[in-house]
Amino acid sequence: MLIDSVKDLDDWNAWETAGKEFVDLGFKGKVIYMAKDKGDNGKLAFLESLGLSLSSAMNVARYITNESLPALINKVKYMKEMLFSGSDDKGLLGKNARRVMKHLSIPIDDDLQQTLSFFEKIEARRGGLDMLGSSDASFRCLVESFPQILLLSLDSHLKPMIELLESIGIPRERMGSIFLLFPPIMLCDIKGIERKVLALKKVIAVDEDFGKIIQKYPWILSTSIQDNYKEIVYLCDMEKVAKVSIDKAIRTWPLVLGCSTSKLKVMLEQFGVLGVKKKKLGQVIAKSPQLLLRKPEEFLQVVSFLKDLGFDQETVGKILVRCPEVFATSIEKTLRMKVEFLTSIGVSEDHLPRIIKKYPELLVSDIYKAFLPRIEYLMEVGLSKREILFMVRRFSPLLGYSINAVLRPKYEFLVNTMEKPVKDVVDYPRYFSYSLEKKIKPRFWVLKGRNVECSLKDMLDKNDEEFAAKFMDAGGMPVSSSPSQP
């Protein structure tokens, strides 16, 4: 390697014996001198120093016959800094590359084909795609796959390209990930990219999120992906799915853009079998677009799992609309574990369907970060495991409430201000579902002002008119009439 050879001569102090003029050259000058000494004006040897084999170096050298060696060295230095000095998680680059390779199922243009070939070269090397963000591992593959990048002008192309991407919301430190995940962007005409960006902003309702989408999915700038977007919109229009749902799905999970409409249609049909159509279908797509990329057999396995728990097909469809994330998770690693946890705390198989139907989010909540801390808190305030189990059976959303934002302030108001025993929530756990400021406090102060004592259920389980008729002998009161988000 050229650079290694220069370093070796430095280590051996061999430059001093070659003459004083070589000592004063500096490292860069020594590289240029040694490169020229090796022939081909030094460019072939310099390419070899980047890690290219002799045959690859000879192939790339044909593209840069008019480039001077000093200019080439400066350009390579700039590109390496641009590509590899950002703050991105290097492992995330490889993960994103694998995702696009896995889910891309549309006819692809030359830019995407070259990109996939570039990924395959890196994947074949030691460390695989996890080394995509490593200069030593991937730069040589980049040059071999896209030798034209060495012809790009720093001042009239690369720097203006970076300024353009910054103007649409991409931070400078993220440029490297964009170019490594979709190298053809570097070769695109700047005016052409501006036209594509403007065209996409007109058809995709992304606004200020556009830069974020490009960071997640730079392939959106390819012709194939843009053409497929039009096909996706047409398919969803046929299924009576609102375009706003599609655009929201793309913002959160842009990998959908690379999925063929034939595959998407198969999944939409599976949703339809469960009675999820039109507006409800749009809700599912917007909330959990990754479901569209699942294999039908994986989706049906979750359906079968839920049916085995005791749900009929209509209820499974309602769970899909309420919490589509359930159908995007692993049965063994997530769903079965949650069911086993619920049975371990005393929930019988007979009660499971009722509990899950009321709050299917239980199946995708974290046992150690959500369930156990909430159970432990309720025990700390004086409730037994048996009482907590009774409360969960009656009102399963209880295990989904934040301790600090919901459980603690409502408990403290109950015992400190209302002066009621904590055991009262055992009979009416739905107490925790009502807004403290909009419903619990106003109604309590009304009752206190009239010296009325009543249960939590009588106090809260009535609309405004019913409450006023019973406790105020009036026609209404300005407080919330239904449970609200706590």
GUPA-139294 format. One record per residue (C-alpha): residue number from 1; residue in one letter; y, x, z. Coordinates in steps of 0.001 Angstrom, whole numbers, plus 500000, padded with zeros to 6 digits. Last residue first. Layout:
pos:code:yy:xx:zz
NUM:A:Y:X:Z $
...
This chain:
pos:code:yy:xx:zz
486:P:510552:444088:531803 $
485:Q:510349:442383:528401 $
484:S:511110:438768:529097 $
483:P:509246:435924:530730 $
482:S:510857:432571:529919 $
481:S:513796:430414:530935 $
480:S:516497:433039:531341 $
479:V:519346:431928:533552 $
478:P:522390:429772:532935 $
477:M:521396:426662:534901 $
476:G:520514:423157:533880 $
475:G:520817:419478:534503 $
474:A:521311:419323:538223 $
473:D:519323:418266:541283 $
472:M:519352:421937:542290 $
471:F:515796:422829:543292 $
470:K:513533:420552:541299 $
469:A:515762:419513:538430 $
468:A:517331:422974:538137 $
467:F:513944:424705:537935 $
466:E:512660:422214:535372 $
465:E:515810:422570:533255 $
464:D:515784:426367:533412 $
463:N:512132:426729:532460 $
462:K:509539:426926:535177 $
461:D:507053:429595:536261 $
460:L:509606:431679:538173 $
459:M:510317:430093:541559 $
458:D:507277:427853:541735 $
457:K:505028:430818:540886 $
456:L:506762:433125:543337 $
455:S:506112:430580:546074 $
454:C:508858:428520:547663 $
453:E:511389:428604:550497 $
452:V:514703:426832:550021 $
451:N:517688:427660:552217 $
450:R:520022:426323:549497 $
449:G:521850:429615:549028 $
448:K:518529:431419:549279 $
447:L:517137:429343:546423 $
446:V:520075:430133:544130 $
445:W:519983:433784:545188 $
444:F:516272:433988:544275 $
443:R:516849:432345:540918 $
442:P:519557:434802:539918 $
441:K:517573:437825:541183 $
440:I:514270:437049:539443 $
439:K:515705:435847:536131 $
438:K:518218:437998:534324 $
437:E:518406:441066:536566 $
436:L:514736:441432:537502 $
435:S:513453:440371:534090 $
434:Y:510091:438660:534417 $
433:S:506733:440329:533716 $
432:F:506228:441705:537239 $
431:Y:505977:438193:538695 $
430:R:503009:437635:536359 $
429:P:500941:439058:539214 $
428:Y:501087:435620:540927 $
427:D:498371:435240:543563 $
426:V:498138:439005:544106 $
425:V:501926:439240:543847 $
424:D:502248:437381:547166 $
423:K:500258:440125:548902 $
422:V:503404:442276:548843 $
421:P:504751:440131:551655 $
420:K:508094:438411:551035 $
419:E:511393:439574:552442 $
418:M:513293:438551:549280 $
417:T:515501:441602:549694 $
416:N:513236:444362:550984 $
415:V:509747:443080:550089 $
414:L:510318:441517:546665 $
413:F:513291:443662:545667 $
412:E:511269:446786:546409 $
411:Y:508285:445505:544403 $
410:K:510530:444655:541456 $
409:P:512192:448088:541509 $
408:R:508807:449895:541850 $
407:L:506770:448023:539227 $
406:V:509245:447908:536341 $
405:A:511228:451011:535391 $
404:N:509713:453544:537780 $
403:I:506075:452424:537602 $
402:S:506121:451546:533915 $
401:Y:504143:448428:533046 $
400:G:500963:448526:530959 $
399:L:498466:447993:533755 $
398:L:500088:444640:534590 $
397:P:499529:443512:530987 $
396:S:496054:442402:532270 $
395:F:497288:439292:534109 $
394:R:494560:437280:535849 $
393:R:491787:439859:535573 $
392:V:494276:442632:536335 $
391:M:495456:440812:539472 $
390:F:491895:440349:540758 $
389:L:491212:444031:540097 $
388:I:494336:444922:542053 $
387:E:493160:442739:544924 $
386:R:489738:444396:544970 $
385:K:491263:447843:544837 $
384:S:493386:446949:547867 $
383:L:497123:446398:547803 $
382:G:499461:448022:550319 $
381:V:502310:449715:548481 $
380:E:500220:452867:547962 $
379:M:497404:450841:546374 $
378:L:499801:449537:543731 $
377:Y:500931:453101:543086 $
376:E:497346:454348:542711 $
375:I:496576:451598:540186 $
374:R:499665:452511:538220 $
373:P:498862:456243:538295 $
372:L:495241:455517:537209 $
371:F:496075:453340:534215 $
370:A:498882:455228:532490 $
369:K:498643:459016:532433 $
368:Y:494964:459399:533315 $
367:I:493558:456426:531410 $
366:D:495882:456729:528424 $
365:S:496515:453426:526660 $
364:V:494792:452567:523357 $
363:L:492310:449919:524518 $
362:L:494681:448497:527113 $
361:E:497076:447697:524269 $
360:P:494812:444708:523660 $
359:Y:496697:442816:526417 $
358:K:495824:439134:526664 $
357:K:492790:439474:524381 $
356:I:491654:442569:526267 $
355:I:491569:440762:529615 $
354:R:489887:437649:528246 $
353:P:487285:439645:526296 $
352:L:486472:441840:529336 $
351:H:485984:439015:531893 $
350:D:482363:438260:531050 $
349:E:481512:441954:530809 $
348:S:482677:442340:534410 $
347:V:485822:444236:535407 $
346:G:484961:446237:538533 $
345:I:486913:449479:538318 $
344:S:484085:451114:536343 $
343:T:483984:448166:533917 $
342:L:487594:448835:532938 $
341:F:486916:452548:532574 $
340:E:483852:451955:530402 $
339:V:485895:449714:528116 $
338:K:488592:452371:527876 $
337:M:486035:455085:527059 $
336:R:484431:452890:524390 $
335:L:487749:452480:522634 $
334:T:488981:456073:522758 $
333:K:486638:458960:522004 $
332:E:483606:456942:520919 $
331:I:485341:454213:518927 $
330:S:487967:456517:517463 $
329:T:491378:455014:516825 $
328:A:493073:453383:513842 $
327:F:491777:449883:514539 $
326:V:493261:449771:518039 $
325:E:496609:450917:516622 $
324:P:496862:447486:514963 $
323:C:497966:445969:518304 $
322:R:499183:442371:518011 $
321:V:498327:441809:514352 $
320:L:494903:443451:514581 $
319:I:494260:441699:517908 $
318:K:494949:438365:516195 $
317:G:492476:439262:513447 $
316:V:489825:440105:516045 $
315:T:490542:436695:517593 $
314:E:489804:434951:514298 $
313:Q:486586:436913:513827 $
312:D:485144:435988:517213 $
311:F:485422:438333:520179 $
310:G:482509:438971:522543 $
309:L:482456:442715:523123 $
308:D:480057:443059:520173 $
307:K:482736:441468:518013 $
306:L:485145:444206:519074 $
305:F:482703:446951:518112 $
304:S:481939:445218:514803 $
303:V:485649:445179:513894 $
302:V:485918:448827:514916 $
301:Q:482991:449687:512632 $
300:L:484627:447658:509872 $
299:F:487679:449928:509926 $
298:E:485523:453047:509669 $
297:E:483551:451508:506789 $
296:P:486766:450665:504958 $
295:K:487908:454306:505124 $
294:R:491250:454563:506846 $
293:L:494375:455386:504848 $
292:L:495915:451913:505115 $
291:L:495443:452054:508876 $
290:Q:497928:454932:508967 $
289:P:500613:452311:508293 $
288:S:500484:451089:511926 $
287:K:503579:449053:512787 $
286:A:504990:448489:509310 $
285:I:501597:447789:507750 $
284:V:500550:445415:510554 $
283:Q:503818:443477:510440 $
282:G:503673:443238:506647 $
281:L:500194:441747:506868 $
280:K:501487:439184:509343 $
279:K:504148:438154:506830 $
278:K:501652:437807:503966 $
277:K:498077:437927:505226 $
276:V:495940:438701:508263 $
275:G:493128:436149:508350 $
274:L:490412:438624:509281 $
273:V:489166:438699:505674 $
272:G:492751:439415:504651 $
271:F:492814:442659:506624 $
270:Q:489739:443842:504733 $
269:E:491412:442842:501452 $
268:L:494442:444942:502357 $
267:M:492089:447878:502948 $
266:V:490550:447565:499485 $
265:K:493990:447134:497928 $
264:L:495169:450412:499416 $
263:K:492302:452235:497759 $
262:S:493124:450764:494346 $
261:T:496822:451368:494980 $
260:S:496180:455094:495156 $
259:C:497226:456942:498305 $
258:G:499850:459678:498007 $
257:L:502736:457535:499220 $
256:V:500737:456458:502275 $
255:L:501167:460019:503540 $
254:P:504745:458929:504309 $
253:W:503709:457612:507773 $
252:T:506785:456644:509823 $
251:R:509412:456343:507095 $
250:I:506823:455169:504578 $
249:A:505730:452314:506834 $
248:K:509346:451214:507294 $
247:D:509775:451209:503518 $
246:I:506691:449085:503061 $
245:S:507752:446581:505716 $
244:V:511232:446280:504172 $
243:K:509529:445494:500853 $
242:A:508191:442250:502321 $
241:V:504473:441691:501787 $
240:K:503656:438740:499540 $
239:E:500368:440342:498392 $
238:M:501656:440604:494798 $
237:D:504843:442205:496152 $
236:C:502670:444616:498103 $
235:L:500945:445711:494908 $
234:Y:504260:446111:493045 $
233:V:505761:448180:495871 $
232:I:502680:450416:495876 $
231:E:502878:450894:492098 $
230:K:506553:451880:492336 $
229:Y:505682:454361:495056 $
228:N:502989:455772:492786 $
227:D:505590:456745:490183 $
226:Q:507596:458590:492838 $
225:I:504486:460366:494073 $
224:S:503520:461510:490585 $
223:T:507034:462700:489711 $
222:S:507228:464986:492733 $
221:L:510123:464750:495200 $
220:I:507987:462756:497648 $
219:W:505868:465916:497885 $
218:P:508252:467048:500643 $
217:Y:506410:464773:503099 $
216:K:507316:465231:506752 $
215:Q:510460:467276:506142 $
214:I:511252:465135:503103 $
213:I:510929:462022:505258 $
212:K:513267:463462:507887 $
211:G:515896:464206:505249 $
210:F:515680:460624:504029 $
209:D:516058:459117:507494 $
208:E:519837:458743:507120 $
207:D:519380:456016:504510 $
206:V:515664:455215:504194 $
205:A:515533:451920:502307 $
204:I:513591:453271:499355 $
203:V:514786:452170:495900 $
202:K:518350:453477:495810 $
201:K:517694:456456:498063 $
200:L:514862:457496:495774 $
199:A:517095:457540:492695 $
198:L:519776:459557:494495 $
197:V:517204:462107:495672 $
196:K:515648:462371:492231 $
195:R:519048:462893:490563 $
194:E:520001:465602:493078 $
193:I:516649:467303:492498 $
192:G:517298:467387:488747 $
191:K:520771:468801:489269 $
190:I:519203:471619:491275 $
189:D:516693:472415:488537 $
188:C:513330:472818:490172 $
187:L:511724:476195:490765 $
186:M:512135:476233:494537 $
185:I:510852:472663:494702 $
184:P:507672:473909:493026 $
183:P:506705:475474:496384 $
182:F:505748:472168:498092 $
181:L:504325:472858:501549 $
180:L:505679:476399:501651 $
179:F:509106:475360:500364 $
178:I:509547:472519:502856 $
177:S:508171:474581:505767 $
176:G:510601:477402:505028 $
175:M:513576:475094:504844 $
174:R:513029:473843:508407 $
173:E:515314:476394:510086 $
172:R:518109:475384:507715 $
171:P:518013:471803:508984 $
170:I:517182:469138:506374 $
169:G:519616:466215:506332 $
168:I:520559:465548:502727 $
167:S:523360:468145:502707 $
166:E:521021:470786:504112 $
165:L:518757:470324:501087 $
164:L:521713:470897:498750 $
163:E:522872:473989:500649 $
162:I:519344:475431:500460 $
161:M:519274:474897:496704 $
160:P:522735:476494:496375 $
159:K:521292:479616:498111 $
158:L:518191:479700:495928 $
157:H:519882:479093:492559 $
156:S:523154:480827:491630 $
155:D:523378:483374:494439 $
154:L:519736:484269:494997 $
153:S:518766:484110:491340 $
152:L:515189:483052:490692 $
151:L:513012:485438:488714 $
150:L:510709:486244:491636 $
149:I:510036:482508:491997 $
148:Q:508413:482599:488546 $
147:P:505333:484288:490026 $
146:F:504258:480902:491459 $
145:S:500548:481067:492274 $
144:E:500313:484850:492674 $
143:V:503668:485005:494459 $
142:L:502642:482249:496876 $
141:C:499251:483829:497485 $
140:R:501010:487125:498324 $
139:F:503308:485271:500673 $
138:S:500455:483466:502431 $
137:A:498597:485854:504708 $
136:D:501186:488500:505540 $
135:S:504007:485980:505950 $
134:S:502077:483602:508186 $
133:G:503069:479945:507953 $
132:L:500092:479030:505787 $
131:M:497742:480876:508154 $
130:D:496304:477653:509610 $
129:L:495364:476913:506012 $
128:G:492384:479236:506239 $
127:G:492078:481860:508986 $
126:R:490318:484275:506663 $
125:R:491096:483387:503096 $
124:A:489678:480498:501063 $
123:E:492186:478062:502553 $
122:I:495016:480246:501291 $
121:K:493792:480050:497706 $
120:E:493052:476332:498067 $
119:F:496595:475653:499269 $
118:F:498033:477389:496176 $
117:S:495705:475382:493932 $
116:L:496918:472196:495646 $
115:T:500526:473191:494959 $
114:Q:499778:473997:491324 $
113:Q:498213:470563:490887 $
112:L:501151:468890:492628 $
111:D:503653:470531:490287 $
110:D:501500:469895:487227 $
109:D:501354:466139:487821 $
108:I:498762:464272:489868 $
107:P:496678:461166:489243 $
106:I:496460:459489:492659 $
105:S:494098:460039:495583 $
104:L:495986:462421:497871 $
103:H:494648:461653:501348 $
102:K:492628:464746:502162 $
101:M:494749:467340:500361 $
100:V:497902:465803:501874 $
99:R:496389:465967:505335 $
98:R:495157:469519:504946 $
97:A:498666:470673:504004 $
96:N:500149:468864:506995 $
95:K:497700:470542:509372 $
94:G:498368:473947:507818 $
93:L:502094:473516:508319 $
92:L:501567:472288:511884 $
91:G:499892:475574:512823 $
90:K:503112:477436:512083 $
89:D:505092:475302:514515 $
88:D:508491:475549:512944 $
87:S:511237:477763:514321 $
86:G:512168:479350:511019 $
85:S:511738:483048:510131 $
84:F:508889:482584:507654 $
83:L:510171:481097:504425 $
82:M:513846:482073:504356 $
81:E:513239:485494:505881 $
80:K:510437:486127:503421 $
79:M:512576:484923:500544 $
78:Y:515494:487175:501456 $
77:K:513265:490257:501735 $
76:V:511583:489426:498420 $
75:K:514962:489084:496715 $
74:N:516296:492342:498132 $
73:I:513164:494200:496994 $
72:L:513397:492674:493512 $
71:A:517073:493606:493199 $
70:P:516260:497206:494187 $
69:L:513329:497280:491690 $
68:S:515340:495990:488750 $
67:E:514209:492734:487159 $
66:N:513860:492601:483370 $
65:T:510076:493002:483342 $
64:I:509697:490374:486040 $
63:Y:507184:487926:484591 $
62:R:504798:490606:483291 $
61:A:504742:492156:486750 $
60:V:503008:489032:488080 $
59:N:499923:489676:485925 $
58:M:499867:493391:486710 $
57:A:500178:492657:490437 $
56:S:497310:490185:490233 $
55:S:495077:492780:488529 $
54:L:496083:495500:491009 $
53:S:495450:493220:493996 $
52:L:498491:491727:495652 $
51:G:499202:492605:499278 $
50:L:502965:492954:499158 $
49:S:502560:496709:498670 $
48:E:500718:495943:495444 $
47:L:503847:494193:494216 $
46:F:505844:497317:495037 $
45:A:503408:499494:493096 $
44:L:503792:497305:490048 $
43:K:507555:497280:490369 $
42:G:507994:501040:490730 $
41:N:509664:501643:487418 $
40:D:506214:501105:485901 $
39:G:505215:504506:487394 $
38:K:504036:505709:490819 $
37:D:507084:507961:491260 $
36:K:509284:504962:490772 $
35:A:507575:503252:493708 $
34:M:507869:506382:495838 $
33:Y:511604:506551:495226 $
32:I:512142:502841:495811 $
31:V:510207:502940:499092 $
30:K:512097:506069:500179 $
29:G:515411:504373:499435 $
28:K:514449:501398:501578 $
27:F:513425:503625:504488 $
26:G:516542:505790:504458 $
25:L:517361:508311:501754 $
24:D:518730:511007:504077 $
23:V:515363:512701:504650 $
22:F:514666:512687:500900 $
21:E:517761:514737:500030 $
20:K:516775:517297:502717 $
19:G:513642:518296:500825 $
18:A:509932:517516:500535 $
17:T:509137:519261:503828 $
16:E:511367:516847:505682 $
15:W:509721:513869:503964 $
14:A:506330:514859:505368 $
13:N:507326:514089:508953 $
12:W:503704:512869:509390 $
11:D:504809:509500:510777 $
10:D:507423:509145:508069 $
9:L:504844:509999:505397 $
8:D:502582:507289:506865 $
7:K:505439:504786:506858 $
6:V:506114:505480:503176 $
5:S:502415:505027:502383 $
4:D:502314:501779:504351 $
3:I:505248:500501:502294 $
2:L:503445:501292:499048 $
1:M:500000:500000:500000 $
